[in-house]
Amino acid sequence: MKRQNIYYIAILLVTLLSASCSTTKHLPEGETLYLGLKKVTINNEDKSKAGQNALAEVEGAISIAPNYAITINPNIRFPIPFGLWIYNRFERYEKGFGHWVFKKLASDPVYVSTVNPETRIKVATNLLHDYGYFDGKVTYRVDSTRNPRAVKLSYDIDMGKPYYIDTLIYEGFRPRTDSLIRAHFDERLVRSGDNFDVTVLNQERQRLIDLLRDNGYYYARNEFLTFLADTIMRKGYVSMKIVPRQSIPEEALRTYYIGHTSVYLTGYNGEQPTDSLKRRNFTVYYSGKKPGIRYGVLRKRFLYRKGEVYSQTRQNYTQEALARLDVFKFSDFQYTPRSGAEKDTLDIRVNAMFDLPYNSELELNVTTKSTKQTGPGAIFNLSRKNFRGMGASLNLELKGSYEWQTSSTVDGDKSVMNSYELGAALSLEFPRIVLPWVRNRIDPFRFPSQTNFKIYAEQVNRARYFKMLSFGGSVAYSFQPSRSMKHTVTPLHLAFNHLQHRTAAFDSIAEANPMLFHSLDDQFIPSVTYTFTYDNSWQQRRMRLWWENSFTSAGNVTSLIYAAFGRSLKEKDKKFLGTPFAQFMKISSEIRPLYYISDKQQIAARFMAGVIWSYGNKTIAPYSEQFYVGGANSIRAFTVRSIGPGRFHPAESSTYSYVDETGDIKLEANLEYRFRILSSLFGGNLNGAVFLDAGNVWLMRKDEARPDAEFSFNKFLDSIALGTGLGIRYDLSFLVLRLDWGIALHVPYETGISKYYNIPRFKDGMGIHFAIGYPF
């Protein structure tokens, strides 16, 4: 380190020590440092759900975090106010080293004048009134501290008694509007006996406006409706009326119909339209020789037709359908009423700009396994949007990894880059159902749908043992009957596993343990899969839920075809194209609750269970279908496929040590507390996490070569691997970079330690993972 740098650091340390006795010495004249809340007293607390919601809003209005508040509790401060020391010592510097220290390390003090408790108690009192606590009131007092220029604040919240809705009458509307309101009366959000709540009343007004806009009233706006209230008729109750305001513009009282639609397509380099294509009442303006997207693909994204009553819902569906094409950067809708005799007709102009046609991603990783195998890996994705103008996406994925042995664990010889995996996949995804006999029978707007055609090939080379080629293809259809529910059906998935090469060492191991290595035999895997997904995260609730259930049946249709030709269902080793086909049932379920404490704190969890049962033609599940745990998105204290099955674990010197540890049954649970560390850091947020992971895999059938690998309720808890750890995430909204440090607490196999914490050495129970995206 340079002598000059040491000098600067010494000056900084001396000045910090001299300034550490005060955090207010150089505060501006007349300012007082705010140290947080001392006490919040609640009188006449309403413990009902409505009362607690109101109280939470009120407490949010008065709870302002002081300097160095700990994230989990903004009223508890970090004991070392480093940034305030810097502020008080270096605030006077306007240039030089002192000014640099101030700009980089100082924290601006939170003043009482900034908190402004006088305004906050007015806001909090108004919130009580908005929630129906008309007699409620909030007051405050200033509590002194040892420092005469630093204070805390205390608040007294008196909720009073809640008021309830007596009646809500819809009055003063025109006949057609009144008929619409009455036809949808059962959908009202405000009912007699409900707590008075301004937020719910505003939601009811919005419901009425949405109803009107869905039935042709294009210019209907919230400000055209108002509430009248009376608290005298019945004590403790409010009689309500919702009425139209006076002097509403005539345009807002008129029903509008759809006219002509013009779509102006701008190129991704800004090319303006120079030509047009018109069919009936729909015109596309474009640059170049062709529109860039097929006319039929574009036209089918528009739910409405000429002459129909304007509908806000159909407009929203249309915009969502255009967005799902993933072709345009944006699409802007403009509605213009005609003049004269057709003044009730809206012509529509849509301005859309093409997005860049290609999208690519590169992910790099380094894998270190407990078998002393280590090496780099990479995944590259390239997507061509709007392939051949069909609105479809053509996706190419290339992946590969090398591994070499860092110590002699199998045959006493070290090796160089001798094990590798290579893979390629090509898929074509359409934003609609693609079937020869299906045209417009399935509404692509109300029920978002996709069709995915995929082919792939993968090769695995395990040095000195085997080389295996896997290839196949699939066709999958998915559609959503609602925003929260999604169905995915894969009616055709064909996969072939071909063992290209095997060594004498592999044959000797296979002979000793045929159950383990039959999963790597040549086999054909024809399967059908159904998946149901529930996801309510779009509702922006505190508690959000993602739940996916999947069922796969393999080989059963093929077996029935054999039976139709007189072959017995109990017959073994039936073949298709000279290759035995697998036969199994596979079920899995995964649920992910996410609870938002606030925008800066969340609790995330995941619970997963799965089972695969092989029978009939093949009683050993294919290797590619078996379950595993460990890795960046699983139990983070362990590497991928390094735990299980059951209490079995191969020794490093074992001939099985190179084999990935998989099973027929899987149970896994994860719990993670996420919190904000720094906001707006170079355009993103720096978040932290504390997590706890548990789980394992087991075999369905007993394997003599792998003792204690099958599932058993005896010592079930001991057979669960457990790990904890810390993580840091840099969230750029469009990309999340994640670094997790996992720490093992318990492994299911024997380590020579009888205690629950049975990790021989602390460093042996650590896993460090760098990944992209959240783990769940």
C-alpha positions in Angstrom: 0.0 0.0 0.0 1.3 3.5 -0.9 2.5 5.7 2.0 0.1 8.5 0.8 -2.9 6.1 1.1 -1.9 5.0 4.6 -1.6 8.7 5.6 -5.2 9.4 4.4 -6.6 6.4 6.2 -4.8 7.4 9.4 -6.3 10.9 9.1 -9.8 9.4 8.5 -9.6 7.1 11.6 -8.3 9.9 13.9 -11.1 12.3 12.8 -13.7 9.6 13.2 -12.6 8.9 16.7 -12.6 12.6 17.6 -16.1 13.0 16.1 -17.7 9.9 17.4 -18.8 11.5 20.6 -21.4 13.6 18.7 -23.8 13.2 15.8 -25.3 16.7 16.1 -22.4 19.0 16.6 -22.6 20.5 13.1 -26.3 20.3 12.5 -27.8 23.5 10.9 -29.0 26.1 13.2 -32.6 25.4 14.5 -32.6 21.7 13.4 -33.1 18.7 15.7 -32.0 15.1 14.9 -34.8 12.6 14.7 -34.0 9.3 16.5 -37.2 7.4 15.8 -40.3 6.4 17.7 -40.3 6.0 21.5 -43.8 4.8 22.0 -47.1 4.4 20.2 -50.2 4.2 22.4 -53.5 2.9 21.0 -56.8 3.6 22.7 -60.2 2.1 21.8 -58.5 -0.4 19.5 -60.8 -2.1 17.0 -59.4 -5.7 16.7 -61.6 -6.6 13.7 -60.0 -7.2 10.3 -61.2 -3.8 9.1 -59.9 -2.1 12.2 -56.5 -3.7 11.9 -56.3 -2.6 8.3 -57.1 1.0 9.3 -54.6 0.8 12.1 -51.9 -0.5 9.8 -52.4 2.5 7.5 -52.3 5.0 10.4 -49.1 3.5 11.8 -47.6 3.6 8.3 -48.2 7.3 8.2 -46.4 8.0 11.5 -43.6 5.4 11.3 -40.7 7.2 9.7 -37.3 5.5 9.9 -34.4 7.4 11.5 -30.8 7.2 10.3 -29.4 3.7 10.5 -32.6 2.0 11.1 -32.4 -1.8 11.0 -34.5 -3.1 8.1 -36.6 -5.5 10.0 -37.6 -2.8 12.6 -37.2 0.8 11.4 -37.3 2.0 15.0 -34.3 0.1 16.2 -31.1 1.8 15.1 -27.7 0.3 14.3 -25.4 1.2 17.2 -22.6 2.8 15.2 -23.8 5.9 13.3 -20.8 5.9 11.0 -22.5 8.1 8.3 -23.6 10.7 10.8 -20.0 10.9 12.2 -18.8 11.5 8.7 -21.5 14.2 8.1 -20.6 16.1 11.2 -16.8 16.0 10.7 -16.6 16.6 6.9 -19.7 18.7 6.1 -17.7 21.9 6.0 -15.3 20.8 3.3 -16.1 22.1 -0.2 -13.2 20.4 -2.0 -10.2 18.1 -1.6 -10.0 14.8 0.3 -12.5 15.9 3.0 -15.1 16.8 0.4 -14.6 13.4 -1.3 -15.1 11.6 2.0 -18.2 13.6 2.7 -19.7 12.8 -0.8 -18.9 9.1 -0.6 -19.6 8.1 3.0 -21.8 10.8 4.8 -25.4 10.2 5.6 -27.8 13.1 5.5 -29.4 13.5 9.0 -33.1 12.9 9.3 -34.5 16.1 11.0 -37.7 16.5 13.0 -38.6 19.2 10.6 -38.3 16.7 7.8 -40.5 14.2 9.6 -43.0 17.0 10.3 -45.1 15.4 13.0 -47.8 18.1 12.8 -48.6 17.2 9.2 -48.3 13.5 10.0 -50.9 13.5 12.7 -53.3 15.4 10.4 -52.7 12.7 7.7 -53.2 9.9 10.3 -56.4 11.4 11.6 -57.8 11.8 8.1 -57.0 8.1 7.5 -59.0 7.2 10.5 -61.9 9.2 9.2 -61.5 7.6 5.7 -61.9 4.2 7.4 -65.1 5.2 9.2 -63.6 6.2 12.6 -65.0 9.7 12.5 -64.3 10.3 16.2 -60.7 9.1 15.9 -57.8 11.4 16.5 -54.0 11.1 16.5 -51.7 13.3 18.7 -48.0 13.4 19.4 -45.4 14.5 21.9 -41.6 15.1 21.8 -39.5 13.0 24.1 -36.0 14.4 24.9 -32.9 12.3 25.1 -29.4 12.7 26.6 -28.5 14.8 23.6 -30.3 18.2 23.7 -30.4 18.3 19.9 -31.7 14.8 19.3 -35.3 13.7 20.2 -37.7 10.8 19.8 -41.4 11.1 19.1 -44.4 9.3 20.7 -47.9 9.1 19.2 -51.3 8.5 20.8 -53.9 6.9 18.5 -57.5 7.1 19.6 -59.6 5.1 17.2 -63.0 5.9 18.6 -66.0 3.8 17.5 -66.4 2.6 13.9 -69.3 3.7 11.6 -71.1 1.2 9.4 -72.9 1.4 6.1 -76.7 1.6 6.5 -77.8 1.8 2.8 -76.2 2.7 -0.6 -78.6 4.0 -3.2 -77.8 4.6 -6.9 -79.8 7.6 -7.9 -80.2 10.1 -10.8 -79.0 7.9 -13.7 -80.5 7.8 -17.2 -82.7 4.8 -18.0 -80.1 2.8 -19.9 -77.4 3.5 -17.3 -79.8 2.6 -14.5 -80.7 -0.7 -16.2 -77.0 -1.6 -16.5 -76.4 -0.9 -12.8 -79.4 -2.9 -11.8 -78.4 -5.8 -14.1 -75.0 -6.0 -12.2 -76.3 -5.2 -8.8 -75.1 -8.5 -7.3 -71.5 -7.4 -8.2 -71.6 -4.4 -5.8 -68.7 -4.1 -3.4 -70.6 -2.1 -0.7 -73.4 -3.7 1.3 -75.4 -2.8 4.3 -73.6 -3.6 7.5 -70.1 -3.2 6.1 -67.5 -0.9 7.8 -67.5 2.5 6.3 -64.3 2.6 4.1 -63.5 5.3 1.6 -61.1 3.0 -0.3 -64.0 0.5 -0.8 -66.3 3.3 -1.9 -63.8 4.4 -4.4 -63.5 0.8 -5.7 -67.3 0.7 -6.1 -67.2 3.9 -8.1 -64.4 2.4 -10.3 -66.5 -0.7 -10.8 -69.4 1.4 -12.1 -67.1 3.3 -14.4 -65.6 0.1 -15.7 -69.1 -1.3 -16.3 -70.1 1.8 -18.3 -66.9 1.8 -20.3 -67.5 -1.9 -21.1 -70.9 -1.0 -22.6 -70.0 1.9 -24.9 -69.5 4.9 -22.6 -66.0 5.6 -23.8 -65.7 9.0 -22.0 -67.0 7.8 -18.6 -64.7 9.0 -15.9 -64.5 8.6 -12.1 -64.9 12.3 -11.5 -68.4 12.2 -13.1 -69.7 10.2 -10.1 -69.9 11.5 -6.5 -71.1 10.3 -3.1 -73.6 11.8 -0.7 -73.5 10.8 3.0 -75.9 11.2 5.9 -74.9 10.2 9.5 -77.9 11.6 11.3 -80.7 9.1 10.3 -79.2 6.3 12.3 -76.6 6.6 15.0 -73.3 4.9 14.2 -74.4 4.3 10.6 -74.0 6.1 7.3 -76.7 6.3 4.6 -75.0 6.7 1.2 -76.0 7.7 -2.3 -73.9 7.6 -5.4 -75.1 10.1 -8.0 -73.9 11.6 -11.3 -72.5 15.1 -11.0 -74.2 18.0 -12.6 -73.0 19.3 -16.0 -71.5 16.1 -17.3 -70.3 16.5 -20.9 -72.7 15.2 -23.5 -69.9 13.0 -24.9 -69.8 11.1 -21.6 -73.5 10.2 -21.8 -73.3 8.8 -25.3 -72.8 5.2 -26.4 -70.0 4.7 -28.9 -69.5 2.1 -31.6 -66.3 0.8 -33.3 -65.4 2.3 -36.7 -62.3 1.8 -38.8 -59.0 0.6 -37.4 -55.6 1.8 -38.8 -52.3 0.2 -37.6 -49.1 2.2 -38.2 -46.0 -0.1 -38.0 -42.7 1.6 -37.4 -39.5 -0.4 -38.0 -37.1 -1.1 -35.1 -34.7 1.4 -36.6 -37.4 4.0 -36.8 -38.5 3.4 -40.4 -41.8 5.2 -41.1 -44.6 3.6 -43.1 -44.5 4.1 -46.8 -47.2 1.6 -48.0 -50.5 0.2 -46.8 -52.6 -2.9 -47.0 -56.4 -2.5 -46.5 -59.0 -5.2 -46.1 -62.6 -4.2 -45.2 -62.3 -1.9 -42.2 -58.8 -2.7 -41.1 -55.7 -1.0 -42.7 -52.0 -1.8 -42.0 -49.4 0.9 -42.8 -45.8 -0.3 -43.1 -42.4 0.3 -44.5 -40.6 -1.8 -47.1 -42.1 -4.5 -49.4 -44.1 -6.3 -46.7 -45.7 -5.4 -43.4 -43.1 -7.4 -41.4 -45.8 -9.5 -39.8 -48.5 -11.5 -41.5 -51.8 -9.7 -41.9 -53.9 -12.5 -40.5 -51.6 -12.9 -37.4 -52.0 -9.2 -36.7 -55.7 -9.0 -37.4 -56.6 -11.9 -35.1 -55.0 -10.0 -32.1 -57.9 -7.5 -32.4 -60.9 -8.8 -30.5 -63.4 -6.2 -31.7 -65.1 -5.7 -35.1 -66.6 -2.7 -36.8 -70.1 -1.8 -35.6 -69.7 -3.3 -32.1 -70.2 -1.3 -29.0 -67.0 0.0 -27.5 -65.6 -2.1 -24.7 -62.7 -1.3 -22.4 -62.3 -5.0 -21.6 -61.9 -5.9 -25.3 -59.4 -3.0 -25.7 -57.4 -4.4 -22.7 -57.5 -7.9 -24.2 -56.3 -6.6 -27.5 -53.4 -4.8 -26.0 -52.4 -7.8 -24.0 -52.6 -10.0 -27.1 -50.3 -7.7 -29.0 -47.9 -7.7 -26.1 -47.9 -11.5 -26.0 -46.7 -11.6 -29.6 -43.4 -10.2 -28.2 -42.9 -8.4 -31.5 -43.4 -4.8 -30.6 -41.6 -2.4 -28.2 -44.9 -0.7 -27.6 -48.4 -0.3 -29.0 -50.4 2.9 -28.5 -54.2 3.1 -29.1 -55.9 6.4 -30.0 -59.7 6.8 -30.3 -61.1 9.6 -32.4 -64.9 10.2 -32.7 -66.3 11.1 -36.1 -68.3 14.2 -36.7 -71.7 14.8 -38.1 -74.3 12.0 -38.4 -71.7 9.4 -37.3 -70.6 11.2 -34.1 -71.2 8.0 -32.1 -68.5 6.1 -34.0 -64.9 5.8 -32.9 -62.1 5.4 -35.4 -59.0 3.7 -33.9 -55.4 4.4 -34.7 -52.7 2.1 -33.3 -49.1 3.1 -33.4 -46.7 0.2 -32.9 -42.9 -0.1 -33.2 -41.1 -3.3 -33.9 -38.7 -4.6 -31.3 -35.2 -5.9 -32.2 -35.6 -9.2 -33.9 -33.0 -11.1 -32.0 -32.5 -11.8 -28.3 -29.6 -13.6 -26.7 -28.5 -14.7 -23.2 -25.2 -16.2 -22.0 -24.9 -17.9 -18.6 -21.6 -19.2 -17.2 -21.0 -21.4 -14.2 -18.4 -23.4 -12.5 -19.3 -26.8 -10.9 -17.5 -28.5 -8.1 -18.8 -31.9 -7.0 -18.1 -33.9 -3.9 -16.6 -36.5 -6.1 -13.7 -34.1 -6.7 -14.9 -33.4 -10.2 -14.8 -29.8 -11.2 -15.0 -27.7 -14.3 -16.7 -24.8 -16.2 -20.1 -24.8 -18.0 -22.0 -22.4 -20.2 -25.6 -22.0 -21.6 -26.2 -19.8 -24.6 -29.8 -18.9 -25.8 -30.6 -17.2 -29.1 -34.2 -16.2 -30.0 -35.5 -15.0 -33.4 -38.7 -13.1 -32.7 -41.5 -13.0 -35.3 -40.1 -15.9 -37.2 -41.2 -15.6 -40.9 -43.7 -13.0 -39.9 -45.8 -15.6 -38.0 -45.5 -13.9 -34.6 -43.7 -17.1 -33.5 -40.4 -17.3 -31.6 -37.6 -19.6 -32.9 -35.3 -20.4 -30.0 -31.9 -22.1 -30.1 -30.2 -23.3 -26.9 -26.6 -24.5 -26.7 -25.1 -25.8 -23.5 -21.9 -27.6 -22.6 -19.6 -28.3 -19.7 -16.2 -29.9 -19.0 -15.1 -31.7 -15.9 -11.8 -33.0 -14.8 -10.8 -35.0 -11.7 -8.9 -33.0 -9.1 -7.8 -36.1 -7.1 -7.7 -39.9 -7.5 -11.0 -41.1 -6.3 -11.9 -43.9 -8.6 -8.9 -45.8 -10.1 -5.9 -44.0 -8.6 -5.1 -42.0 -11.7 -5.6 -38.3 -12.1 -7.1 -37.1 -15.3 -7.4 -34.1 -17.6 -10.5 -32.7 -19.2 -12.0 -36.1 -19.9 -15.7 -35.8 -18.9 -18.1 -33.5 -20.7 -21.8 -32.8 -21.5 -23.0 -31.2 -24.7 -26.6 -30.3 -25.7 -28.6 -28.4 -28.3 -32.3 -27.7 -28.4 -34.4 -26.0 -31.1 -38.0 -24.8 -30.4 -40.7 -22.9 -32.2 -43.3 -21.3 -30.0 -46.6 -19.8 -31.3 -48.8 -17.5 -29.3 -51.8 -19.6 -30.2 -53.1 -23.1 -30.5 -51.7 -24.7 -33.7 -53.8 -27.7 -34.8 -54.9 -28.7 -38.3 -58.6 -28.8 -37.3 -58.6 -25.7 -35.0 -59.1 -22.3 -36.5 -61.0 -19.7 -34.4 -62.7 -22.1 -32.1 -60.5 -21.2 -29.1 -60.6 -17.5 -28.3 -56.9 -16.4 -28.2 -57.6 -13.3 -26.2 -59.8 -14.4 -23.3 -57.8 -17.6 -23.1 -54.1 -16.8 -23.8 -52.5 -19.9 -25.4 -49.2 -21.1 -26.7 -48.0 -24.0 -28.8 -44.4 -25.2 -28.5 -42.6 -27.6 -31.0 -39.2 -28.7 -29.7 -36.4 -31.1 -30.8 -33.2 -31.7 -28.8 -30.1 -33.8 -28.5 -27.7 -34.2 -25.6 -24.5 -36.2 -25.2 -22.9 -37.2 -21.9 -19.3 -38.5 -21.7 -18.1 -40.0 -18.4 -14.4 -40.7 -18.9 -13.4 -44.4 -18.5 -17.0 -45.5 -18.1 -19.6 -44.6 -20.9 -20.8 -42.2 -23.5 -24.6 -41.7 -23.9 -26.6 -39.9 -26.5 -30.2 -38.6 -25.7 -32.4 -37.1 -28.3 -36.1 -36.5 -28.9 -38.9 -34.0 -29.4 -42.1 -32.8 -28.0 -45.3 -30.9 -28.8 -46.9 -28.9 -26.0 -50.1 -26.8 -25.7 -50.9 -24.4 -23.0 -53.9 -22.1 -22.4 -55.3 -19.9 -19.6 -59.0 -19.9 -18.7 -58.2 -17.0 -16.3 -55.2 -14.9 -15.3 -54.5 -17.2 -12.4 -54.9 -20.6 -13.9 -52.9 -22.3 -16.7 -53.2 -25.7 -18.3 -50.4 -27.3 -20.2 -50.8 -30.5 -22.2 -47.9 -32.4 -23.8 -49.7 -35.0 -25.9 -46.4 -36.1 -27.6 -43.0 -36.4 -26.0 -40.6 -38.9 -27.6 -37.1 -39.4 -26.1 -34.4 -41.9 -27.0 -31.5 -42.8 -24.7 -28.7 -44.6 -26.5 -25.5 -45.9 -24.8 -22.9 -45.3 -27.5 -19.9 -46.7 -25.6 -19.2 -48.6 -22.4 -15.9 -49.7 -20.9 -15.0 -52.9 -19.1 -15.0 -50.9 -15.8 -18.6 -49.8 -16.5 -19.6 -53.4 -17.3 -18.1 -54.7 -14.0 -20.0 -52.1 -12.0 -23.2 -52.8 -13.9 -22.9 -56.5 -13.2 -22.5 -55.8 -9.5 -25.4 -53.4 -9.3 -27.8 -53.9 -12.2 -30.6 -51.8 -10.6 -28.5 -48.7 -10.6 -27.2 -49.0 -14.1 -30.4 -50.2 -15.9 -31.5 -46.6 -15.8 -28.7 -45.9 -18.3 -29.7 -48.7 -20.7 -30.9 -48.0 -24.3 -34.5 -47.1 -24.1 -37.4 -45.3 -25.8 -39.5 -43.0 -23.6 -42.9 -42.1 -25.1 -44.8 -40.0 -22.6 -47.9 -37.8 -22.2 -47.9 -35.0 -19.6 -50.5 -32.7 -18.0 -49.6 -29.7 -15.8 -51.8 -27.3 -13.9 -50.4 -24.0 -12.7 -52.0 -21.5 -10.3 -50.4 -18.1 -10.0 -52.1 -15.1 -8.3 -49.0 -12.8 -8.2 -50.6 -10.4 -10.7 -53.1 -9.4 -8.0 -50.4 -7.7 -6.0 -51.6 -9.1 -2.7 -49.6 -9.4 0.5 -49.8 -13.2 0.3 -49.1 -14.5 -3.2 -49.2 -18.1 -4.3 -47.7 -20.1 -7.1 -48.7 -23.8 -7.3 -47.9 -26.3 -10.0 -49.0 -30.0 -10.3 -47.8 -32.3 -13.0 -48.7 -35.8 -14.1 -46.8 -37.9 -16.6 -47.7 -41.2 -18.1 -45.0 -43.0 -20.1 -45.2 -46.1 -22.3 -48.8 -46.9 -21.5 -50.2 -45.9 -24.9 -47.4 -47.9 -26.6 -48.1 -50.9 -24.4 -51.9 -50.8 -25.3 -51.0 -50.7 -29.0 -48.9 -53.9 -28.4 -51.8 -55.4 -26.6 -54.1 -54.6 -29.6 -51.8 -56.8 -31.7 -52.0 -59.7 -29.3 -49.0 -59.0 -27.1 -49.4 -59.6 -23.3 -49.4 -56.5 -21.1 -47.2 -58.5 -18.6 -44.6 -59.2 -21.2 -41.2 -57.7 -20.5 -38.7 -56.0 -22.8 -41.2 -55.1 -25.5 -39.4 -52.9 -28.1 -40.1 -50.0 -30.4 -37.7 -49.6 -33.4 -35.5 -52.2 -31.7 -35.3 -50.3 -28.4 -37.1 -51.3 -25.2 -39.5 -48.6 -24.1 -39.9 -47.2 -20.5 -43.2 -47.5 -18.7 -43.9 -45.4 -15.6 -46.2 -42.9 -13.8 -44.7 -39.7 -12.4 -46.5 -37.2 -10.2 -45.0 -34.0 -8.7 -46.4 -31.0 -6.9 -44.7 -27.7 -6.0 -46.1 -24.8 -4.0 -44.4 -21.4 -3.5 -46.0 -18.9 -1.1 -44.6 -15.4 -1.0 -45.6 -13.0 1.8 -44.9 -9.3 1.4 -44.1 -7.7 4.8 -43.4 -4.6 2.8 -41.8 -3.6 -0.5 -38.4 -4.1 1.2 -39.1 -7.3 3.1 -40.6 -10.6 2.0 -40.8 -14.2 3.3 -40.6 -16.8 0.5 -41.1 -20.5 0.9 -41.3 -23.6 -1.3 -42.6 -27.1 -0.7 -42.1 -29.8 -3.3 -42.9 -33.5 -3.5 -42.6 -36.0 -6.3 -42.8 -39.7 -7.0 -42.1 -41.9 -10.0 -43.2 -45.5 -10.2 -41.8 -47.8 -13.0 -43.6 -51.0 -13.8 -44.5 -53.3 -16.7 -41.9 -53.2 -19.5 -39.2 -51.4 -17.4 -39.1 -51.5 -13.6 -36.2 -49.0 -13.3 -37.0 -45.3 -14.0 -34.9 -43.7 -16.7 -32.0 -41.6 -15.4 -33.4 -38.5 -17.1 -36.7 -38.8 -15.2 -35.3 -39.4 -11.7 -35.4 -36.8 -9.0 -32.4 -35.1 -7.3 -31.6 -32.3 -4.8 -28.8 -29.9 -4.2 -27.5 -26.9 -6.2 -28.2 -23.2 -6.6 -32.0 -23.6 -6.7 -32.4 -26.4 -4.2 -30.5 -27.3 -1.0 -27.8 -24.7 -1.4 -25.4 -26.2 1.1 -24.8 -29.1 -1.3 -23.9 -29.4 -5.0 -26.3 -30.8 -7.5 -27.0 -34.5 -7.2 -24.7 -35.0 -4.2 -27.3 -36.1 -1.6 -29.2 -39.4 -1.4 -30.8 -41.6 -2.2 -31.9 -42.0 1.4 -29.1 -42.5 3.9 -26.8 -43.9 1.2 -23.7 -41.9 0.2 -20.8 -43.4 -1.8 -17.3 -42.9 -0.3 -14.8 -40.9 -2.4 -12.8 -44.0 -3.0 -16.0 -46.0 -4.1 -16.4 -47.2 -7.6 -19.9 -45.5 -7.5 -18.5 -42.1 -6.5 -18.8 -40.7 -10.0 -22.5 -41.6 -10.3 -25.0 -38.8 -9.7 -27.2 -39.5 -6.7 -30.8 -39.6 -7.8 -34.0 -41.3 -6.6 -37.7 -42.2 -7.2 -39.1 -40.1 -4.4 -38.4 -36.5 -3.6 -39.3 -34.2 -0.7 -37.9 -30.7 -0.4 -38.7 -27.5 1.6 -37.2 -24.1 1.5 -37.7 -21.0 3.6 -36.1 -17.6 2.9 -36.3 -14.1 4.4 -35.5 -11.4 1.8 -34.7 -7.8 2.8 -33.4 -4.6 1.2 -29.8 -3.6 1.9 -29.4 -0.6 -0.4 -31.8 1.1 -2.8 -31.0 2.6 -6.2 -27.4 1.3 -6.3 -26.2 1.9 -9.9 -29.7 1.5 -11.2 -30.6 -1.5 -9.1 -31.4 -2.7 -5.6 -29.0 -4.6 -3.4 -30.9 -7.2 -1.4 -30.0 -9.8 1.2 -31.4 -13.1 2.2 -31.3 -15.6 5.0 -32.4 -19.1 4.1 -33.1 -22.6 5.4 -33.2 -25.6 3.0 -34.2 -29.3 3.7 -34.9 -32.4 1.7 -33.7 -35.6 0.1 -34.5 -38.3 -2.5 -35.2 -42.0 -2.0 -35.6 -45.2 -3.9 -39.0 -47.0 -4.3 -37.4 -50.4 -4.3 -34.7 -51.9 -2.2 -31.2 -52.0 -3.7 -28.7 -54.3 -2.0 -25.8 -52.3 -3.5 -27.0 -49.1 -1.9 -28.1 -49.8 1.7 -30.7 -47.5 3.4 -31.5 -45.9 0.0 -35.2 -46.8 0.0 -37.9 -44.7 1.6 -38.7 -45.6 5.2 -40.5 -43.9 8.1 -37.8 -45.2 10.4 -35.2 -42.5 11.0 -37.1 -40.3 8.5 -35.9 -37.0 10.1 -32.4 -38.2 10.2 -32.5 -38.9 6.4 -33.4 -35.3 5.7 -30.4 -33.1 4.6 -30.5 -29.7 6.2 -28.7 -26.5 5.3 -28.8 -22.8 6.0 -27.0 -19.8 4.7 -26.8 -16.2 3.5 -27.3 -14.6 0.2 -26.8 -11.3 -1.7 -28.9 -10.4 -4.7 -28.5 -7.4 -7.1 -31.9 -6.8 -8.6 -32.0 -4.8 -11.9 -35.7 -5.6 -12.3 -35.0 -7.2 -15.7 -32.1 -9.3 -14.3 -31.3 -10.6 -10.9 -27.7 -11.6 -10.0 -27.5 -13.9 -7.0 -24.7 -15.1 -4.8 -25.6 -17.7 -2.1 -23.4 -19.1 0.6 -24.9 -22.4 1.9 -23.9 -24.0 5.2 -24.7 -27.6 5.9 -26.2 -28.5 9.3 -27.0 -32.2 8.8 -26.3 -34.8 6.2 -28.4 -38.0 6.1 -25.4 -40.4 5.9 -23.0 -41.6 8.5 -20.0 -39.3 9.1 -18.6 -40.7 12.3 -20.3 -38.0 14.4 -23.3 -39.0 16.5 -24.8 -35.5 17.0 -27.4 -33.9 14.7 -24.8 -31.5 13.5 -22.6 -34.2 11.9 -20.4 -32.2 9.5 -16.8 -33.4 10.1 -15.2 -30.1 9.1 -17.0 -26.8 8.6 -15.5 -26.2 5.2 -16.8 -29.6 4.0 -20.3 -28.3 4.6 -20.1 -25.1 2.5 -21.6 -24.5 -0.9 -21.2 -21.2 -2.9 -23.4 -20.6 -5.8 -23.5 -17.8 -8.3 -26.7 -17.8 -10.3 -29.2 -15.6 -12.3 -32.7 -15.1 -11.0 -34.3 -16.0 -7.7 -34.1 -19.6 -6.5 -37.9 -19.8 -6.3 
